[in-house]
Amino acid sequence: MVLLQSDIPGIPVRRGKVRDVYDFGDRLLFVATDRISAFDYILPNGIPRKGEVLTRISRFWFSLLGVDHHLLGDEITSLPLPAGTDVESLRARSMVVMKTQVVPIECVARGYLSGSGWKEYQKSSTVCGISLPTGLVESSRLPAPIFTPATKAESGHDENISYEQTCRIIGAELSETLRSLTLKIYGKGCEHAASRGIIIADTKFEFGLRDGKVILIDEVMTPDSSRFWPANDWQPGRGQASFDKQFVRDWLERSGWDKNSPPPTLPDDVVHRTSERYIEAFEILTGERF
């Protein structure tokens, strides 16, 4: 079964690219569907069990990282669900979370040169305005991880911004807190992933404010929000094999799609292999069978 859209009768819902968020007054229910997005479009067909992988990886990190976060639990029957709710279709892919005031900044940590960072570096030897040494190549490890914020977009493309712009948007004190937390969490995640043979090349976090405290929210270091590379295959100077949706992006690049019109349907073999990669990422990171 592929779940492209969840349904809880009569409960307000906000649909993002992947998650459906239900409002229960004092709490929210996050449901990770099997939708997959690429190049700012939601693709017509989903990836089987992808939402379960995202949810279980996020739960794993919330438990491991030792930072304040919004996860209250995974037992959705603790919520006042209306009659007619298909609980079993939601259970494995859901998180009950506390409400926060969401900080309108994507907090990106980069330890390697890839994606939009690599494209910018080729032009100016910078990433989000941060000067880097000359002579780096695609997938190079950076001298130290960097914080590269972006504006949040519910639909469309997040836009990289400088740290100075971040300070103007949310203030210098909160910006420094987010930068410090982002690099701390990324460092701890990278340490664990490295012990399991995975490089987290980059990732993005979201934070919220609850009673004046900054807490980690949304998903955490999943294949949707991160670049996961097999450490034993890493080689600077080229793109890397990955456990994330790069496999889908690569197929779309080869498909002839113009990225300005509705995207094509993914072939069955691409769907199947992407599902396998997501599950493999979960099993390697957590040491658990999916």
Buried (B, 14 or more C-beta within 10 A) or exposed (E): EBBEEBBBEEBEBEBBBBBBBBEBEEBBBBBBBBBBBBBEBBBEBBBBBBBBBBBBBBBBBBEBBEBBBBBEEBEBEEBEBEEEBEEEBBBBBBBBBBBBEBBEBBBBBBBBBBBBBBEBBEEEBEBBBBEBEEEBEBBBBBEEBBBBBBBBEEEEEBEBBBBEBBBEBBEEEBBBBBBEBBBEBBBBBBEBBEEEEBBBBBBBBBBBBBEEEBBBBBBBBBBBBBBBBBEEEBEEEEBBBBBBBBBBBBBBEEEEBEEEEEBBEBEEEBBEBBBBBBBBBBBBBBEEEE
